[in-house]
Amino acid sequence: KRIDFLDGDSVTQLYHSHPLIPHMARMLYKLADYDFRWVRNVPKDWATEDPLNNDRIMALTAALLHFDNNVSMLMRWLGNNFTGSYRNVERTIDRIRPYVDDDLLPHLTRVLAVGCPHHFNAETTRDNAIQYWRHGNNPSVNKKLDQVLRTMRKEARNQYVIPVAGWLWRFVPHLFYSPQHILEKPGKKDRQIFDASFCLGPRSIPINGMTSTPNGSEFACLFGDVLLRLLTRIWNLRISYPDTDIAIHASDVKSCFRQLKHAPDVMGAFSYIIDGVLYLSCGLTFGADFSPPNWEIPRRVLEQLAEGLFADQSLRQKHRKYLDMLTWEPSLGHAKRPFTPAKRDTKNTGVQDSAGADAPTPHDMYVDDDVYADIYQQDHARLEQAIAAGIEAIFIILGRSASTNARTLLHGTNSSKWSSAISTGSWEWRSTHDHSWCALRETMSTKLSPFCVATGTPTDDPTPLSR
C-alpha cells in the first residue's frame, strides 16, 4: 500500500488536503475484498437490465481501483464488445482474401485487432485538462438530460463505454475530458456529439488538436463520390434494361464508429462525465477527427466483399428471415409510361458482358449506408441477392446479429462461430418513408427523378429503462 510510505501526521495532512482523499481511502477499504469478476459476464436479461444500475457501476469502479486506476488494463480485462475480442480476425482475413484488395488487409487487421487511431502520440498540460473538466458539457445536455441518459444506457448496454464513479476523474492518470453536445437540426433526430474540437479559448487545446490526423496519419475518406457512382450504375442499368423498373435499397451499419474500438492505451483520452458518471469511451466517438478515416478501411472492404459475395447463391436462403422483412412498392413492375432512354457511349456500355450475362451488383457505401441499385424482377432475385450479399459482408467483418441473445456465439453455414457485434446486431434496414420500397421512376424529362432509399423493417431495439 502506498499510504504505508507516509507517517501518521503526513496521512492526516493528506486527508485534510481535499474531501475526496478520505473518500478514496474509504472506498479502497470498502472494495478491497469485493469480488467484481461477475461484471465481465453478459447478463441473460441484458436487453432489459439497467446497465447504469448502482451495482454494475460499483463493480466497474472496484475493478478500476483493483487495476490501480489503469483504464487500459481495465478495458483489456473486460474484453467482450469493449475490445471486440469476439472477432476472430485471422479467420476473417482468410475468409475475405479472395474478394478484397491485398493492400487493405493489413489495415483491416490493425483496425480490428489493435484499435484506433493509426497514430496517436500527444501530451497536454494539467491546466488544459482541468479547464475542460471544469467547463463540463454543453448546456444542451442538461436541457435534454432524460434523452441523454437513455442514449447512455444504450451505449453502456452495447459495451461502447465503461461507466464508473464520476469522482474518480481526479485520480485516474492520463484522462482527458471532452464536452458532450446535443446537435439539433429541424426535421432530424437529435444526435449526441463528442465535441472533440471545442475550444474554450485561444490557448485551450481540445483532443482533436492533439491527434495526428491533419498530418496524414489516417486513411483518406473516399465516400464523396458515392452519389456519382450510384447514378452511373443507374444509367448503365437503363442502357441494358430500357423498359424495366429500377429500384434502390440501402442497409445501414448501426453505430458504425462504435463498432471499431480505441486502442486500450489511448482510450483514457476520450472520457466525459454525465450526471455524476464517468464514461470511458471504448468505441470510436462521433466527433473525433480520426473516426471517419478509420471507418474508411472497413467501408472499402465491405464494398468489395459484398460485390464479391454476389455469386454465392446460398445467401438468399441463409438470410431469408431478413429478406422476408422487406415490403415492396406496389407500383414496381407496372410502369404506365415509357422510361427516359439512356444512351450508350464508350464509358457507359451497360451492365452486361459480351456474353449477355449481368455483372455482380456493385455496392457503394456512403459512410455507413450500403446503397445499391438493380432491376426489379417479380421474383426479386437480383435485389434479394444483392441485399443478402451486403448483409453477409457486414456480418463477416463486424459480427452476426442475434436479436434474442446479443452476445452468444452463433454458427454460420461454414461452422465458424460469430458473436454479435452489438445488442441488436451490426446491421439494420435504413428507415425512411414508412418502411416501404420506393421505386426509382424516370420521367419524360432528360433528368433522373429524385429517388428515395428502399427500406425494410427496423431491427428490434429494446426500450431503454428510465433512470
RODO-2510 file (C-alpha; in nm, 4 decimals, decimal comma):
residues 467
     n   res          X          Y          Z
     1     k     0,0000     0,0000     0,0000
     2     r     0,1416     0,3368    -0,0947
     3     i    -0,0027     0,5008     0,2134
     4     d     0,2344     0,2895     0,4229
     5     f     0,5168     0,5125     0,2978
     6     l     0,3684     0,8037     0,4970
     7     d     0,3807     0,8556     0,8700
     8     g     0,0669     0,9317     1,0717
     9     d     0,0979     1,3118     1,0577
    10     s     0,1517     1,3017     0,6790
    11     v    -0,1572     1,0863     0,6325
    12     t    -0,3625     1,3300     0,8424
    13     q    -0,2403     1,6257     0,6387
    14     l    -0,3138     1,4362     0,3166
    15     y    -0,6700     1,3635     0,4285
    16     h    -0,7236     1,7307     0,5125
    17     s    -0,5980     1,8467     0,1736
    18     h    -0,9210     1,7570    -0,0085
    19     p    -1,2513     1,5951     0,0957
    20     l    -1,2177     1,3299    -0,1745
    21     i    -0,8903     1,1955    -0,0339
    22     p    -1,0535     1,0334     0,2720
    23     h    -1,3429     0,9297     0,0453
    24     m    -1,0956     0,7484    -0,1797
    25     a    -0,9411     0,5827     0,1266
    26     r    -1,2816     0,4637     0,2476
    27     m    -1,3702     0,3261    -0,0971
    28     l    -1,0359     0,1430    -0,1214
    29     y    -1,1025    -0,0158     0,2157
    30     k    -1,4652    -0,0970     0,1318
    31     l    -1,3893    -0,2538    -0,2054
    32     a    -1,0627    -0,4273    -0,1125
    33     d    -1,2282    -0,7695    -0,0881
    34     y    -1,5154    -0,7042    -0,3301
    35     d    -1,5456    -0,9747    -0,5968
    36     f    -1,6147    -0,7765    -0,9137
    37     r    -1,5459    -1,0572    -1,1613
    38     w    -1,9162    -1,1034    -1,2375
    39     v    -1,9199    -0,7723    -1,4241
    40     r    -1,7413    -0,9356    -1,7198
    41     n    -2,0383    -1,1632    -1,7807
    42     v    -2,3177    -1,0539    -2,0131
    43     p    -2,6439    -1,0802    -1,8133
    44     k    -2,9158    -1,3061    -1,9501
    45     d    -3,1600    -1,0169    -1,9297
    46     w    -2,9179    -0,7748    -2,0989
    47     a    -3,1957    -0,6245    -2,3120
    48     t    -3,3965    -0,5067    -2,0094
    49     e    -3,1419    -0,4717    -1,7302
    50     d    -3,0397    -0,1148    -1,6481
    51     p    -2,6693    -0,1092    -1,7430
    52     l    -2,6220     0,2006    -1,5255
    53     n    -2,7515     0,0428    -1,2069
    54     n    -2,5512     0,1103    -0,8928
    55     d    -2,4266    -0,2480    -0,8576
    56     r    -2,2705    -0,2502    -1,2046
    57     i    -2,1101     0,0922    -1,1641
    58     m    -1,9782    -0,0144    -0,8226
    59     a    -1,8295    -0,3329    -0,9675
    60     l    -1,6618    -0,1476    -1,2554
    61     t    -1,5301     0,1109    -1,0088
    62     a    -1,3889    -0,1688    -0,7901
    63     a    -1,2247    -0,3249    -1,0966
    64     l    -1,0643     0,0071    -1,1930
    65     l    -0,9302     0,0525    -0,8397
    66     h    -0,8010    -0,3047    -0,8479
    67     f    -0,6071    -0,2243    -1,1655
    68     d    -0,4549     0,0784    -0,9925
    69     n    -0,6723     0,3223    -1,1906
    70     n    -0,5223     0,1989    -1,5178
    71     v    -0,8070     0,2292    -1,7679
    72     s    -0,6230     0,0393    -2,0433
    73     m    -0,5812    -0,2640    -1,8179
    74     l    -0,9494    -0,2435    -1,7224
    75     m    -1,0562    -0,2338    -2,0884
    76     r    -0,8367    -0,5309    -2,1784
    77     w    -0,9629    -0,7316    -1,8809
    78     l    -1,3281    -0,6659    -1,9680
    79     g    -1,2839    -0,7892    -2,3268
    80     n    -1,6134    -0,8840    -2,4961
    81     n    -1,7519    -0,5960    -2,7012
    82     f    -1,5460    -0,3426    -2,5058
    83     t    -1,2493    -0,4561    -2,7170
    84     g    -1,4171    -0,6549    -2,9952
    85     s    -1,2483    -0,9696    -2,8631
    86     y    -1,5284    -1,1873    -3,0020
    87     r    -1,3850    -1,1365    -3,3511
    88     n    -1,1552    -1,3978    -3,4966
    89     v    -0,9577    -1,1537    -3,7087
    90     e    -0,7210    -1,4123    -3,8592
    91     r    -1,0134    -1,6238    -3,9787
    92     t    -1,1918    -1,3157    -4,1102
    93     i    -0,8893    -1,2127    -4,3175
    94     d    -0,8586    -1,5628    -4,4642
    95     r    -1,2292    -1,5595    -4,5493
    96     i    -1,2273    -1,2262    -4,7323
    97     r    -0,8867    -1,2521    -4,9000
    98     p    -1,0220    -1,3737    -5,2390
    99     y    -1,2524    -1,0715    -5,2678
   100     v    -1,0598    -0,7762    -5,1212
   101     d    -0,7548    -0,5820    -5,2369
   102     d    -0,4416    -0,7132    -5,0644
   103     d    -0,3280    -0,3669    -4,9545
   104     l    -0,6427    -0,3238    -4,7420
   105     l    -0,5977    -0,6433    -4,5408
   106     p    -0,3159    -0,5319    -4,3048
   107     h    -0,5029    -0,2098    -4,2347
   108     l    -0,8218    -0,4005    -4,1543
   109     t    -0,6221    -0,6292    -3,9258
   110     r    -0,4887    -0,3263    -3,7392
   111     v    -0,8322    -0,1675    -3,7040
   112     l    -0,9981    -0,4859    -3,5745
   113     a    -0,7156    -0,6370    -3,3679
   114     v    -0,5118    -0,3408    -3,2403
   115     g    -0,7519    -0,0494    -3,2362
   116     c    -0,7664     0,3108    -3,3478
   117     p    -0,6317     0,5579    -3,4379
   118     h    -0,3409     0,4574    -3,6574
   119     h    -0,1130     0,7028    -3,4786
   120     f    -0,1645     0,8975    -3,1566
   121     n     0,1212     1,0431    -2,9546
   122     a     0,0302     1,3541    -2,7607
   123     e     0,0622     1,5331    -2,4335
   124     t    -0,1137     1,8262    -2,2732
   125     t    -0,0855     2,0355    -1,9600
   126     r    -0,2767     1,9677    -1,6418
   127     d    -0,4249     2,3184    -1,6630
   128     n    -0,5667     2,2447    -2,0089
   129     a    -0,7231     1,9176    -1,8925
   130     i    -0,8655     2,0739    -1,5751
   131     q    -1,0075     2,3614    -1,7789
   132     y    -1,2154     2,1227    -1,9917
   133     w    -1,3213     1,9185    -1,6880
   134     r    -1,4396     2,2297    -1,5043
   135     h    -1,6266     2,3557    -1,8100
   136     g    -1,8286     2,0348    -1,8331
   137     n    -2,0803     1,9627    -2,1040
   138     n    -2,2674     2,1940    -2,3351
   139     p    -2,5889     2,3299    -2,1731
   140     s    -2,7871     2,1303    -2,4316
   141     v    -2,7052     1,8122    -2,2356
   142     n    -2,8763     1,9241    -1,9155
   143     k    -3,1715     2,0587    -2,1118
   144     k    -3,2339     1,7112    -2,2508
   145     l    -3,0883     1,5027    -1,9685
   146     d    -3,3567     1,2317    -1,9802
   147     q    -3,2920     1,1815    -2,3509
   148     v    -2,9164     1,1809    -2,2928
   149     l    -2,9448     0,9180    -2,0186
   150     r    -3,1474     0,6944    -2,2497
   151     t    -2,8656     0,7241    -2,5009
   152     m    -2,6046     0,6458    -2,2369
   153     r    -2,7935     0,3360    -2,1261
   154     k    -2,7884     0,2158    -2,4835
   155     e    -2,4150     0,2935    -2,5088
   156     a    -2,3425     0,1048    -2,1853
   157     r    -2,5683    -0,1878    -2,2795
   158     n    -2,3801    -0,2298    -2,6055
   159     q    -2,0463    -0,2030    -2,4223
   160     y    -1,9346     0,1024    -2,6145
   161     v    -1,8467     0,2778    -2,2877
   162     i    -1,7306     0,1795    -1,9385
   163     p    -1,9287     0,3663    -1,6690
   164     v    -1,7540     0,4245    -1,3353
   165     a    -1,7956     0,6660    -1,0423
   166     g    -1,7546     1,0245    -1,1637
   167     w    -1,5405     1,1386    -0,8699
   168     l    -1,2609     0,9106    -0,9924
   169     w    -1,1762     1,1506    -1,2760
   170     r    -0,9445     1,3453    -1,0432
   171     f    -0,7461     1,0337    -0,9533
   172     v    -0,7153     0,8428    -1,2823
   173     p    -0,3959     0,9276    -1,4719
   174     h    -0,3887     1,0084    -1,8431
   175     l    -0,7554     1,1064    -1,8747
   176     f    -0,8809     1,3933    -2,0851
   177     y    -1,2299     1,5386    -2,0731
   178     s    -1,4273     1,6347    -2,3840
   179     p    -1,7662     1,8073    -2,3595
   180     q    -2,0827     1,6411    -2,4847
   181     h    -2,3253     1,8335    -2,7025
   182     i    -2,6717     1,7644    -2,8431
   183     l    -2,6850     1,8559    -3,2099
   184     e    -3,0344     1,9616    -3,3094
   185     k    -3,1447     2,0037    -3,6712
   186     p    -3,5023     2,0704    -3,7828
   187     g    -3,6685     1,7547    -3,9127
   188     k    -3,3883     1,5284    -3,7934
   189     k    -3,3289     1,3167    -3,4854
   190     d    -3,1082     1,4764    -3,2214
   191     r    -2,7536     1,3485    -3,2226
   192     q    -2,5215     1,3363    -2,9227
   193     i    -2,1799     1,4710    -3,0195
   194     f    -1,8432     1,4069    -2,8588
   195     d    -1,7297     1,7680    -2,9043
   196     a    -1,3636     1,6922    -2,9598
   197     s    -1,2955     2,0185    -3,1479
   198     f    -1,4492     2,2572    -2,8936
   199     c    -1,2073     2,5342    -2,7909
   200     l    -1,2564     2,7148    -2,4614
   201     g    -1,0236     2,9968    -2,5595
   202     p    -0,7224     3,0858    -2,7718
   203     r    -0,4862     2,8822    -2,5511
   204     s    -0,7027     2,5748    -2,4984
   205     i    -0,6260     2,2583    -2,6937
   206     p    -0,9094     2,0068    -2,7498
   207     i    -0,8417     1,6412    -2,8150
   208     n    -0,8737     1,6897    -3,1925
   209     g    -0,5905     1,9391    -3,1619
   210     m    -0,3652     1,6617    -3,0335
   211     t    -0,4243     1,3950    -3,2988
   212     s    -0,2036     1,3270    -3,5994
   213     t    -0,4918     1,3183    -3,8458
   214     p    -0,4087     1,6592    -4,0033
   215     n    -0,0586     1,5260    -4,0743
   216     g    -0,1938     1,2480    -4,2950
   217     s    -0,1606     0,9597    -4,0489
   218     e    -0,5022     0,8171    -4,1356
   219     f    -0,6785     0,6955    -4,4496
   220     a    -0,8323     0,9439    -4,6899
   221     c    -1,2142     0,9307    -4,6971
   222     l    -1,3349     0,8480    -5,0487
   223     f    -1,7090     0,8145    -4,9962
   224     g    -1,7760     1,1545    -5,1520
   225     d    -1,8188     1,0023    -5,4987
   226     v    -2,0867     0,7521    -5,3937
   227     l    -2,3718     0,9501    -5,5479
   228     l    -2,1874     0,9783    -5,8800
   229     r    -2,1126     0,6042    -5,8798
   230     l    -2,4735     0,5222    -5,7945
   231     l    -2,6130     0,7433    -6,0712
   232     t    -2,3634     0,5934    -6,3162
   233     r    -2,4851     0,2484    -6,2141
   234     i    -2,8469     0,3530    -6,2737
   235     w    -2,7572     0,4963    -6,6143
   236     n    -2,5929     0,1705    -6,7188
   237     l    -2,8874    -0,0320    -6,5883
   238     r    -3,1157     0,1741    -6,8072
   239     i    -2,8910     0,1115    -7,1094
   240     s    -2,9230    -0,2656    -7,0642
   241     y    -3,2843    -0,2626    -6,9435
   242     p    -3,4679     0,0230    -7,1177
   243     d    -3,8170    -0,0957    -7,0149
   244     t    -3,7635    -0,2337    -6,6638
   245     d    -3,8163    -0,0696    -6,3261
   246     i    -3,5013     0,0126    -6,1308
   247     a    -3,5085     0,0070    -5,7516
   248     i    -3,2667     0,1170    -5,4826
   249     h    -3,2048    -0,0271    -5,1393
   250     a    -2,9718     0,0631    -4,8516
   251     s    -2,8542    -0,1290    -4,5480
   252     d    -2,7288     0,0744    -4,2548
   253     v    -2,4413    -0,0321    -4,0299
   254     k    -2,5603     0,0541    -3,6820
   255     s    -2,3323     0,2832    -3,4817
   256     c    -2,0567     0,2254    -3,7343
   257     f    -1,7872     0,4207    -3,5483
   258     r    -1,8662     0,2367    -3,2232
   259     q    -1,8066    -0,0969    -3,3975
   260     l    -1,4379    -0,0021    -3,4057
   261     k    -1,2501     0,0353    -3,0783
   262     h    -0,9921     0,2718    -2,9390
   263     a    -0,6562     0,1148    -2,8754
   264     p    -0,6693     0,0498    -2,4982
   265     d    -0,3536     0,2514    -2,4295
   266     v    -0,5116     0,5743    -2,5610
   267     m    -0,8716     0,5089    -2,4554
   268     g    -0,8401     0,7343    -2,1487
   269     a    -0,8059     1,0404    -2,3707
   270     f    -1,1739     1,0036    -2,4646
   271     s    -1,3712     1,0435    -2,1431
   272     y    -1,6633     1,2542    -2,0224
   273     i    -1,8973     1,2829    -1,7264
   274     i    -2,2773     1,2897    -1,7390
   275     d    -2,4977     1,3039    -1,4299
   276     g    -2,2151     1,2021    -1,1988
   277     v    -2,0998     0,9017    -1,4025
   278     l    -1,7589     0,8935    -1,5701
   279     y    -1,7757     0,7303    -1,9133
   280     l    -1,4652     0,5822    -2,0724
   281     s    -1,5166     0,5519    -2,4477
   282     c    -1,4110     0,2127    -2,5833
   283     g    -1,5847     0,2532    -2,9204
   284     l    -1,4794     0,5333    -3,1524
   285     t    -1,6673     0,8553    -3,0891
   286     f    -1,8866     1,0650    -3,3149
   287     g    -1,6665     1,3735    -3,3056
   288     a    -1,3049     1,2548    -3,3066
   289     d    -1,1377     1,3520    -3,6332
   290     f    -0,9893     1,0049    -3,6850
   291     s    -1,3194     0,8160    -3,6575
   292     p    -1,4250     0,8590    -4,0244
   293     p    -1,0773     0,7781    -4,1649
   294     n    -1,0538     0,4580    -3,9602
   295     w    -1,4065     0,3547    -4,0589
   296     e    -1,2960     0,4165    -4,4186
   297     i    -1,0996     0,0899    -4,4076
   298     p    -1,3935    -0,1468    -4,3339
   299     r    -1,6116     0,0730    -4,5577
   300     r    -1,3925    -0,0030    -4,8607
   301     v    -1,3613    -0,3682    -4,7587
   302     l    -1,7401    -0,4039    -4,7266
   303     e    -1,7948    -0,2595    -5,0749
   304     q    -1,5578    -0,5093    -5,2343
   305     l    -1,6651    -0,8046    -5,0223
   306     a    -2,0382    -0,7564    -5,0838
   307     e    -1,9837    -0,7411    -5,4599
   308     g    -1,7618    -1,0476    -5,4474
   309     l    -2,0174    -1,2478    -5,2471
   310     f    -2,2918    -1,1841    -5,5040
   311     a    -2,2075    -1,5127    -5,6757
   312     d    -2,2866    -1,7139    -5,3605
   313     q    -2,6381    -1,8361    -5,4378
   314     s    -2,6853    -1,9799    -5,0890
   315     l    -2,7054    -1,6363    -4,9273
   316     r    -3,0702    -1,5686    -5,0147
   317     q    -3,1799    -1,8719    -4,8196
   318     k    -2,9292    -1,8091    -4,5432
   319     h    -3,0678    -1,4598    -4,4781
   320     r    -3,4296    -1,5335    -4,5689
   321     k    -3,5569    -1,4122    -4,2300
   322     y    -3,4222    -1,0659    -4,3075
   323     l    -3,5313    -1,0638    -4,6710
   324     d    -3,8852    -1,1523    -4,5671
   325     m    -3,8986    -0,8274    -4,3705
   326     l    -3,8975    -0,6311    -4,6957
   327     t    -4,2137    -0,4693    -4,8227
   328     w    -4,2339    -0,3756    -5,1889
   329     e    -4,3807    -0,0685    -5,3539
   330     p    -4,6942    -0,1985    -5,5342
   331     s    -4,6273     0,0061    -5,8481
   332     l    -4,2992    -0,1730    -5,9166
   333     g    -4,3246    -0,3805    -6,2339
   334     h    -4,6335    -0,1941    -6,3559
   335     a    -4,4922     0,1005    -6,5485
   336     k    -4,7630     0,3030    -6,7213
   337     r    -4,5393     0,5112    -6,9450
   338     p    -4,2039     0,4750    -7,1195
   339     f    -3,8821     0,5431    -6,9351
   340     t    -3,6341     0,8044    -7,0488
   341     p    -3,3773     0,6205    -7,2627
   342     a    -3,0089     0,6152    -7,1699
   343     k    -2,7543     0,6418    -7,4474
   344     r    -2,4611     0,4022    -7,4726
   345     d    -2,1152     0,5559    -7,5090
   346     t    -1,7523     0,4486    -7,4778
   347     k    -1,7550     0,4786    -7,0965
   348     n    -2,1086     0,3552    -7,0293
   349     t    -2,1828     0,0303    -7,2085
   350     g    -2,4471    -0,1200    -6,9833
   351     v    -2,4241    -0,3860    -6,7128
   352     q    -2,3823    -0,6971    -6,9287
   353     d    -2,0686    -0,8604    -7,0609
   354     s    -2,0096    -0,9766    -7,4179
   355     a    -2,1980    -1,2988    -7,3460
   356     g    -2,5025    -1,1094    -7,2218
   357     a    -2,4563    -1,2003    -6,8523
   358     d    -2,5150    -0,9389    -6,5840
   359     a    -2,2174    -0,8382    -6,3728
   360     p    -2,2452    -0,8701    -5,9913
   361     t    -2,4296    -0,5804    -5,8316
   362     p    -2,1794    -0,3187    -5,7096
   363     h    -2,2160    -0,1777    -5,3581
   364     d    -2,1452     0,1859    -5,2753
   365     m    -2,1187     0,2820    -4,9071
   366     y    -2,1812     0,6408    -4,8096
   367     v    -2,0190     0,6307    -4,4647
   368     d    -2,2420     0,3647    -4,3027
   369     d    -2,5136     0,3326    -4,5704
   370     d    -2,4592     0,0491    -4,8175
   371     v    -2,6529     0,1650    -5,1244
   372     y    -2,7122    -0,0349    -5,4415
   373     a    -2,9428    -0,0316    -5,7414
   374     d    -3,0682    -0,3107    -5,9636
   375     i    -3,3556    -0,4063    -6,1874
   376     y    -3,6865    -0,5070    -6,0360
   377     q    -3,7959    -0,8645    -6,1070
   378     q    -4,1178    -1,0303    -5,9969
   379     d    -3,9208    -1,2891    -5,8007
   380     h    -3,6948    -1,0141    -5,6569
   381     a    -3,3976    -1,2377    -5,7371
   382     r    -3,1199    -0,9879    -5,8117
   383     l    -3,2218    -0,7362    -5,5475
   384     e    -3,2521    -1,0029    -5,2793
   385     q    -2,9166    -1,1476    -5,3821
   386     a    -2,7524    -0,8052    -5,3563
   387     i    -2,9123    -0,7394    -5,0176
   388     a    -2,8130    -1,0814    -4,8851
   389     a    -2,4547    -1,0320    -5,0038
   390     g    -2,4406    -0,6979    -4,8232
   391     i    -2,5753    -0,8494    -4,5026
   392     e    -2,3259    -1,1351    -4,5184
   393     a    -2,0368    -0,8935    -4,5727
   394     i    -2,1341    -0,6866    -4,2692
   395     f    -2,1706    -0,9964    -4,0527
   396     i    -1,8341    -1,1347    -4,1631
   397     i    -1,6462    -0,8144    -4,0815
   398     l    -1,8329    -0,6849    -3,7756
   399     g    -2,0283    -0,9753    -3,6258
   400     r    -2,3580    -1,1539    -3,6598
   401     s    -2,6898    -1,0247    -3,5282
   402     a    -2,8748    -1,2112    -3,2551
   403     s    -3,1989    -1,0410    -3,1606
   404     t    -3,2756    -1,2748    -2,8715
   405     n    -2,9335    -1,3230    -2,7150
   406     a    -2,6955    -1,0459    -2,8009
   407     r    -2,3503    -1,1828    -2,7498
   408     t    -2,3921    -1,5586    -2,7574
   409     l    -2,1885    -1,7328    -3,0238
   410     l    -2,3722    -1,8087    -3,3450
   411     h    -2,2859    -2,0700    -3,6050
   412     g    -2,2623    -1,9836    -3,9716
   413     t    -2,3003    -2,2262    -4,2599
   414     n    -1,9254    -2,2870    -4,2610
   415     s    -1,9356    -2,3843    -3,8912
   416     s    -1,7365    -2,0748    -3,7974
   417     k    -1,8581    -1,9002    -3,4870
   418     w    -1,9599    -1,5379    -3,4792
   419     s    -2,0637    -1,3312    -3,1820
   420     s    -2,2978    -1,0403    -3,2376
   421     a    -2,1280    -0,7056    -3,2581
   422     i    -2,3886    -0,5143    -3,0605
   423     s    -2,7064    -0,5813    -2,8748
   424     t    -2,9329    -0,5604    -3,1780
   425     g    -2,6750    -0,6631    -3,4328
   426     s    -2,4341    -0,4714    -3,6513
   427     w    -2,6864    -0,4205    -3,9270
   428     e    -3,0309    -0,2729    -3,9740
   429     w    -3,2551    -0,1511    -4,2510
   430     r    -3,2221     0,2154    -4,3345
   431     s    -3,5525     0,3525    -4,2125
   432     t    -3,7321     0,6168    -4,4199
   433     h    -4,0740     0,6757    -4,5660
   434     d    -4,2864     0,4388    -4,3568
   435     h    -4,0719     0,1314    -4,4219
   436     s    -4,1837     0,0908    -4,7838
   437     w    -3,9913     0,0351    -5,1024
   438     c    -3,9508     0,3408    -5,3215
   439     a    -3,9164     0,2867    -5,6915
   440     l    -3,6770     0,4941    -5,8942
   441     r    -3,9040     0,6284    -6,1652
   442     e    -3,7679     0,8218    -6,4568
   443     t    -3,9854     1,0917    -6,6048
   444     m    -4,0085     1,2012    -6,9664
   445     s    -3,7601     1,4796    -6,8918
   446     t    -3,3885     1,4376    -6,9530
   447     k    -3,3134     1,4264    -6,5801
   448     l    -3,3476     1,1407    -6,3373
   449     s    -3,6295     1,1992    -6,0955
   450     p    -3,5434     1,2178    -5,7262
   451     f    -3,5160     0,8766    -5,5673
   452     c    -3,5502     0,7558    -5,2130
   453     v    -3,3915     0,4700    -5,0257
   454     a    -3,5824     0,1466    -5,0093
   455     t    -3,6348     0,0198    -4,6600
   456     g    -3,7303    -0,2838    -4,4613
   457     t    -3,8346    -0,3405    -4,1034
   458     p    -3,6030    -0,1920    -3,8367
   459     t    -3,4244    -0,4314    -3,6070
   460     d    -3,5533    -0,4748    -3,2551
   461     d    -3,4305    -0,2040    -3,0218
   462     p    -3,5197    -0,2695    -2,6580
   463     t    -3,6806     0,0322    -2,4958
   464     p    -3,4238     0,1707    -2,2513
   465     l    -3,5233     0,1928    -1,8887
   466     s    -3,5552     0,5339    -1,7321
   467     r    -3,3078     0,6265    -1,4620
***
